[in-house]
C-alpha cells in the first residue's frame, strides 16, 4: 500500500471514529472536464461545502480547479497523516474550523 492509499484509509478511519462526513477518495471535475482526484472530501469543515484533502509534496493543481471552487483545499504531509491519530486529526479539523449547518461533534472545541 502506498502513501496515497494509507492517507485515504486514515481519513476513512477518522470518519468512523469521529463521526464525520468523509468521502475518500473524492473526484471532482476540473475546469477542463477531466477528473481530478483528491485524497478526501471532509464535509462541514473549512467552508460550508467542506475541505478537499491533497497530498504533499504533489503540487496542488490550482490551475485545474474549477473557477470559484467552493471548497477549502488542504495539502497534508503523508509523514504525519498516513496513520490515523485521533489527536492529530482532531487538531487539524479544529484548525480548519466548523462550517456545518448543525451543531459540531461533541469533541470539537473550535480553532
N, C-alpha and C positions, 0 to 999 in steps of 0.2 A: 504494500500500500504506500503510495507516495504522499507528500505533504498536502497536496490539494485534497485527496481523499480523506486524510486524517482531519483536516480542517472542517470538511463537510460533516464528518462523523461527530466531531466535537460540538458543532452547532446543533446537530440533531439531539445530542445528549443534553445540551443546555435547554433546548425546547422542552424536553420531558421533565428535567429536574426543576427548572424554574417556572414551568407552566406558562411559557410564552409562545407566540406565534412565529414559527420559523419555517421557511421553505428552503431546503438545501439539497442540491444546488438550485440556483434560480437563473432562469434565462429571460433576457429582455431583448426586444428587437431594437437594434441600433438605428441611428438616423439614416442608414443606407438600406435598411430592411434585412440585414443579416443578424443571426443570433449572436448575442453577447452573453456569455455565461459568467455568473458571479458565484462565489462560494455559498452565499446565503442571502436571503431577504428576511430581515428581522422586523416584524411588524410592531408598530406602536412606539418605537424608539427613534430618536433623532429628528424626525419630521413626521407629520401626520400620516404620510404614506410609508414611513419606515426607513430603514437603513439597508443599503446593499454592501455586502462584505466582499472585499477584494483581497488577494494575497500578494504581499510584498515578496520579493522585490520586483515582481512583474510590473511594468509601467502601466499606470492607470490609463485606460483608453479614453481619455477625456474627449478627444476629437470624434469618437464614435457614439458617445452618449447622446440620446435624443435631446433636442433643444428643450429648455425649460424642464429638465428632469426633476420630478418632484421628490426625489429621494436624497437622503444624506448618503454619501459614499465613504466608506472607511476601509483603508488598506491596513491589514493586520499582519504582523510578523509571525510567520509559521513557527519560529523557535519558541514563541510564547503561547500559541493558540492551537497547536495540533493535538493537544490532550486537554480534555475538559477539566478545568479547575474552577470550581464554583466561585471562589472569592475573586479570581481574576475576571471571570465573565461578568459577575455582578458589578465589579468596579467599572468595567468597560461600558456596560449598559447604563449605569448611572451617569457616566461621563457624557454619553450621548443624550441623555435626558428622556423622560417620559413624554410622549406626544399623543398618547391614546385618548380616545373619547370617553372612556370609562376610568374608574379608579385603577391606579397601578397595582401590581402584585404586592403582597404583604412585605416581601423582602426589600422592596425598593425604598431607598432613603433620599433619593434626589442627587443632583450633581454637586 
